Amino acid sequence: MFSCNTSTSGHSTFLLTGFPGLEASHHWVSIPVNLTCVVSILGNSIILLLIRTDPALHEPMYFFLSMLAASDLGLSASTFPTMMWLFWLNARELPFDICAAQMFFIHAFTYVESGVLLAMAFDRFVAIREPLHYATILTHSAMARMGAAILVRAVLLNLPGPILLRRLLFPQISVLSHCYCLHCDLVGLACSDTQINSLVGLVSILFSLGLDSFLIVLSYALILRTVVSIASPGERLKALNTCVSHLCIVLIFYLPKLGLSVLHRVEKHNYPALAVLMANLHFLVPPFMNPIVYCIKSKQIRQGLLKRFKRKRVDVS
């Protein structure tokens, strides 16, 4: 970190960090990273197109899946540009305003994804607990209100972050820990008092990721209680099988965050390259894996893809 003797507010330059010790191999390291980003964008775009054009997929579960795909696209679009600038062009410098904007969008799309995972858990709970009233509970207007609430919450929880950062003093040049801007990273680089910023960041996480993860666990506890009360073993297995895809993407979303949190508190300084790798996986893996999981586990998605592929073949013939 550079000296705070020449600190400024709102006019600092931040230097992106790739993989420590592998700077000479950044071009090679970037190949799997860029391929992951491209596959994420293509996969989620296909999911969105499929759900939009196939009437058989106009159901609550797939409405939430389309929201998840849209948030994954937003997350990829927020992180991909600075990764490309760093790995391919070796462009490390990022002005304060661009860094603050990227920070806002990264955290906002992360909170949207967390909220959508909670909505999908509620969808599975209603489908198993109240199958006869499923269509009357999860109406189009109810889903639209849930989607709007998720989006508004993400914006409101993240809006104070960039605003409060502008009052802090930073060295004229600061070195980031990653190849993108995160709130905790920027707050740690500030030269002035950051208690308010840290408190706002903590409240933001508690009312988004913390609350969502608690309610998802609660939803699955209620789902398990409902499933246990089902007499037929075959019906129990069928009910649980409808939750497998969602459980997979919940684990894919939260486990890298948990691993990164543990690493930051235990061995971050001893293994900086591992910390950077975990941070990149934390943002790259969920958008990459979500379309794959649903294509493998969802029969309707697979049928929609096959139907579209056959139609393309017929058109070409």
N, C-alpha and C positions, 0 to 999 in steps of 0.2 A: 504494500500500500504506500502511496506517495505521501509526502508531508502535508500536514494540515496548516502549515504556516501561510500558504497562499490559497486558502479556501475561498470558494465562491458559492453563490446560491443560484441554481437554475442555469448556470453556464458551464458546467463541468463536462468533461469528456470521459467516457467509460471505455475500458479496453476489454474486449471479449476474451475468454480463455477456452482453449480447446482441451486436448488431453495432455496434461503435464508429462514431459519426457518423450512425447511422440510427435513433437512439432514438425520434425523432418518428414514424417510419414502421414501428415494430415490428408494428403490427397488420397492415399490408400484407405485410411480410416474412414474417410467421408463416403466411400462407395457404398458400404452397407447402410450407413445412416441415410444417405440420399435415396437409396432403393426402398428403404423402409418408409420414408416420407411419401415417395411416389406411389407405392402400393397402398398406403393409407388413404391418400387422396382419391385414387382410382376406386378402391374398394368401397369407401363411404359414398362416393358419387353414384356408383352402381346401385347401392342399397337405396339411396334417395330416389333415383330414377325409377327403380323397380316398384317401390311402394307408391309412388305418385301415379304410375301408369297402369298398375295391375289392380282391378277392382276387388279381387279376392284378398288383397292385403290391406284394405281400408277398414281395419279393426283397431281397437284401442292399443293393443300390444305393439302393433306395427307403427302406429302414430308415434308412440314413445320411442320406438327404435329409430324412426326418421329424425326425431329430435336429437337422439344420441349421435347419429351419423352427422348431423349438422354441427353439433358442438365439437365432434372430432375433427371435422374439416376446419372449423375455426381455430382449434388448437394447433393443428398442423400448419395452417397459414400464419399463425402468430410466431411459431418457433422456426419454421423452415428457412425464411429469408436470412436471418443472422447466421444460421448454421452454414448456409451456402457461401455467404460473404466471407466467413472465417476460413472454412476448409478449402474452398476453391480459389478465392481471390486474396486470401490472407489479409482481409480488411478487418482490422480489430476495433477501430474507433467507432464509437456510437455517441451522438450528442444526447444531452440530458432529456430533451423533450421526446425523442424517439424511444429512448430507453424507458421512460415513464409510461409512454403509450403502450409499448410492448408488454410491460409488466401488467398494466391494467387488463389487456386482452387475454394474456395467458391465464391470469387468476380468474377472470370473469368466465372464460370458457371452461375452466376446471370446475368452478362452482356450478355452472349450468349442467355439466356432465354428472356431477354428484347429485344434483337435484333430480335429474332425469332418472338416475338409477333408483332413487327413492320412489319416484312415481311408478317405475316399473315394478318395484317390490309391492307397492300398494295394488297395482293391477293384478299381480299374481295372487295376492291375498284375497281380493274380491272374487277372482275367478274360481278359487278353491272353496272359499267360505260361503259365497252367495252366487253360485253358478246360474240360478234361475233369474236373479236380478242384475246380472252383470251388465247387460245392455242398457238397463234403466239407470244404473249408478254411474257408469262411465259413458255418458253421452258426449256428443261432439262439443257442446258448450262447456261441459265440465272439464274435458281434456284441454280445451282452449284456455280456460281460466287457470288450470294447473300450469300449462306452458308459459302463460304470461307471468304468473307468480314466480316461477323459477327464474325467468329472464330478469324481472324487476329486482328480485332479491340479489342476483349476481351483480347487477349494475350498482345498486345502492350500497352493498357491502364493500365494493372495490373502488367506488368513486372517491372516498376520503383519502385513499392511499397516495395517488399522484399529487393531490392538492396539498397534503401535509408534507410531502417530500420537498416541495418547492421552498418551504421555510427553512429547510436544513442547509447547513454549509458542508460542501464536499471539497476535497482536494481538486485542483484544476484537472488532474488526471488520476483516475481510480481504476484499479484492476478488479474486474468481476471474477467470480468463482466458476462461472459457466459461460456457455456461448449464447446466452440470452439473459434478460433482466428479470430478477425476482425481487419481491418486496423485502424479504429477510436479508438478502444479499446487499441491497442498496442501503438499507437502514444500518447494517453493520459497517458500511464504509463512511458514514457521516461523521463529521468532526464536532457537531453540536449535540445537544441533549435530544435523545430519541425516545424518551419514555412514552410520550403520547403516541408516537408512531408504532411502537412495540405493542402498546395496549390496544390500539385500533386493529393491528394485525391479528392479535390474539382473539379479540372479540369476533373479528371477521371469520377466522377459522372455526371457532367454536359454534357460531351460528350457521355455518355451512357444512363443512366436512364433518365436524364433530357431531352436530345434531343429526345430519343425514345418516351417518354410519350407525348411530344409536337407534334411529327409527327403522333402519333396514334390518338390524339384528332383531328388534322387537317384532317386525312384520314376519320374519321367518320363525320366530318363537311361536307366534300365533298360528302360522301356517302349519308347523309341526304338530301343534295341539289339535288342529282341525283334522289333519291327516291321520293322526293316531286314533281318532274317534271313528274313522271309516272302517266298516266291518270287513270288507273284501280286501285281501292282500293285493290283488291285481289292480283294484281301484286306487289303493294307496300308492303303488308304484307308478301308476299313470299320472296321478296328481303331482307327485314329486318330480317326475320326468319333465313336466312343463316348466319347472323352475331351474333346470340344470343350466340352460344358456345364460340366464340372468345371474345365477350364482358364479359362473365362470367369469363374466365380465366385471362383477363386483370385486372378486379376488384379484383380477388383472389390474383393476383401477386402484385398489387400496394397498395391496401387498408391496409394490414398488415404493409407495409413499412411506409405508412403515419401515421398510429396509433402509431407505434414504435417511429417515429420521434417526434410526438407531446408529447408522454409520456416522452421521454428523456429530453425534454425542460421544461416540466411542473412539473411532479410528480415522477420522477425516484427515487429520494432519499427517498421519503415518502413511496413508495410502490415498494421496490426492487424485490419482488417475482413476481409482476405483470409485471415489466419491463422484467424480465427473461422469463416469460411465453410468452409475446408478441414477444420477440426476437426469441424464439423457433417456435412459430406459423408462424413467418415471413419466416422461411426456411422449415418448415415441411408441411404447408398447401398446397402451390402450387403443389409440386410433388404428394401429396396425392389426391388432388381434380381434377387435370387436366384429368387423365384417366377416372374418374367417370363422369365428365361433358361431355366428348366426347362420352362415351358409352351410356349416357342417351339421348343426343341431336342428335347424328349422326346416321342416319338410316343405312348408309353403314357400319359403324363400328359394329353396332348391328347385321346386316345381316352376316357380316364376322365372328363374334363370333359364331352365331348360326350355320352357315355352318361348321365351324371347329368343334364345339361340336357334331353335327350330324355325321360328318365323323369319329370322335373318337368313338362314340357309335357303328357305323357300324363295325369299325375295331375290337372293343372288342367283338361284337357279332360273 
